[in-house]
Amino acid sequence: MSMRTPIARVRGLGSAKNGTHHWWMQRLTAIALVPLTVWFVVSVIYLAGADHARVAAWLASPLTAVLMLLLIAATFHHLQLGLQVIIEDYVHGEAAKIGCIIGVKLASFALAVTAGFAVLKVAF
């Protein structure tokens, strides 16, 4: 019979303490996405029926371009964090798991850079 508490028995085993950072990043991006998404939806509703020139002028505004870049960065970072958790939970082969995580990270980065480039091209 051991006099150690359950936490004492597992201390030093299991997580390498990366989970906390991952959890916080997912929560912070979720919190950032709430006002950014509301802003974006309201803006799209406001621009409904607008011609290309008006939408381009809207996106060329410095505040709009910065908010759009923040929305893109937060969205794709949140997406890759969430997909990583799903992959870690449901893909059991170690090689497949690592390959999928790398693929998701690269695809997220590529899509975020592409979207950011499109915003900057219209803004400048």
C-alpha positions as CSV (number, residue, x, y, z in Angstrom):
1,M,0.0,0.0,0.0
2,S,1.4,3.3,-1.1
3,M,1.0,6.5,0.9
4,R,1.5,8.6,-2.2
5,T,-1.3,10.6,-3.7
6,P,-2.5,9.9,-7.2
7,I,-0.8,13.0,-8.5
8,A,2.5,12.0,-6.9
9,R,2.3,8.7,-8.6
10,V,2.0,10.2,-12.1
11,R,4.2,13.2,-11.6
12,G,6.9,13.3,-14.3
13,L,5.0,11.0,-16.6
14,G,2.7,11.8,-19.5
15,S,2.6,15.3,-21.0
16,A,5.7,17.2,-21.8
17,K,3.8,20.3,-20.8
18,N,3.1,21.4,-24.4
19,G,-0.6,20.9,-24.0
20,T,-1.1,24.0,-21.9
21,H,0.4,26.3,-24.5
22,H,-1.6,24.7,-27.3
23,W,-4.8,25.0,-25.2
24,W,-4.2,28.7,-24.5
25,M,-3.4,29.5,-28.1
26,Q,-6.6,27.8,-29.2
27,R,-8.6,29.8,-26.6
28,L,-6.9,33.1,-27.5
29,T,-7.5,32.7,-31.2
30,A,-11.1,31.8,-30.5
31,I,-11.5,34.9,-28.4
32,A,-9.8,37.0,-31.1
33,L,-12.1,35.5,-33.8
34,V,-15.3,36.6,-32.1
35,P,-15.0,40.4,-32.7
36,L,-13.2,39.9,-36.0
37,T,-15.8,37.6,-37.4
38,V,-18.6,39.9,-36.2
39,W,-16.8,42.8,-37.9
40,F,-16.4,40.8,-41.1
41,V,-20.0,39.6,-41.2
42,V,-21.4,43.1,-40.6
43,S,-19.0,44.5,-43.3
44,V,-20.1,41.9,-45.8
45,I,-23.8,42.7,-45.1
46,Y,-23.0,46.4,-45.5
47,L,-21.3,45.8,-48.8
48,A,-24.0,43.5,-50.2
49,G,-24.8,44.6,-53.7
50,A,-21.7,46.9,-53.9
51,D,-19.7,47.0,-57.1
52,H,-16.1,45.8,-57.4
53,A,-14.7,49.3,-57.1
54,R,-16.5,50.0,-53.8
55,V,-15.3,46.7,-52.3
56,A,-11.8,47.3,-53.4
57,A,-11.9,50.8,-51.9
58,W,-13.2,49.4,-48.7
59,L,-10.4,46.8,-48.5
60,A,-7.8,49.4,-49.4
61,S,-8.5,51.3,-46.2
62,P,-5.6,50.7,-43.8
63,L,-7.9,49.8,-40.8
64,T,-9.8,47.3,-43.0
65,A,-6.7,45.8,-44.4
66,V,-5.2,45.3,-40.9
67,L,-8.4,43.8,-39.5
68,M,-8.6,41.5,-42.5
69,L,-5.0,40.4,-42.0
70,L,-5.7,39.7,-38.3
71,L,-8.8,37.7,-39.2
72,I,-6.8,35.6,-41.7
73,A,-4.0,35.0,-39.3
74,A,-6.3,34.1,-36.4
75,T,-8.5,31.9,-38.5
76,F,-5.8,29.8,-40.1
77,H,-3.9,29.5,-36.8
78,H,-7.0,28.4,-35.0
79,L,-7.8,26.0,-37.8
80,Q,-4.5,24.3,-37.7
81,L,-4.5,24.0,-33.9
82,G,-8.0,22.4,-34.0
83,L,-7.1,20.0,-36.8
84,Q,-3.9,19.0,-35.0
85,V,-5.9,18.0,-31.9
86,I,-8.2,15.9,-34.1
87,I,-5.3,14.2,-35.8
88,E,-3.5,13.5,-32.5
89,D,-6.7,12.0,-31.1
90,Y,-7.8,9.9,-34.1
91,V,-4.8,9.0,-36.3
92,H,-3.1,6.1,-34.6
93,G,0.0,5.4,-36.8
94,E,2.9,7.5,-35.7
95,A,4.2,8.2,-39.2
96,A,0.7,9.0,-40.5
97,K,0.1,11.3,-37.6
98,I,3.3,13.2,-38.1
99,G,2.7,13.4,-41.8
100,C,-0.9,14.7,-41.4
101,I,0.2,17.3,-38.8
102,I,3.0,18.6,-41.1
103,G,0.6,18.6,-44.0
104,V,-2.0,20.6,-42.1
105,K,0.5,23.1,-40.8
106,L,2.0,23.6,-44.3
107,A,-1.4,23.9,-46.0
108,S,-2.6,26.4,-43.3
109,F,0.5,28.5,-43.7
110,A,0.2,28.4,-47.5
111,L,-3.4,29.4,-47.5
112,A,-2.9,32.1,-44.9
113,V,0.0,33.6,-46.9
114,T,-2.0,33.5,-50.1
115,A,-5.0,35.2,-48.5
116,G,-2.7,37.8,-46.9
117,F,-1.0,38.4,-50.2
118,A,-4.4,39.0,-51.9
119,V,-5.4,41.5,-49.2
120,L,-2.1,43.3,-49.5
121,K,-2.3,43.4,-53.3
122,V,-5.7,45.0,-53.2
123,A,-4.7,47.3,-50.3
124,F,-1.6,48.6,-52.1
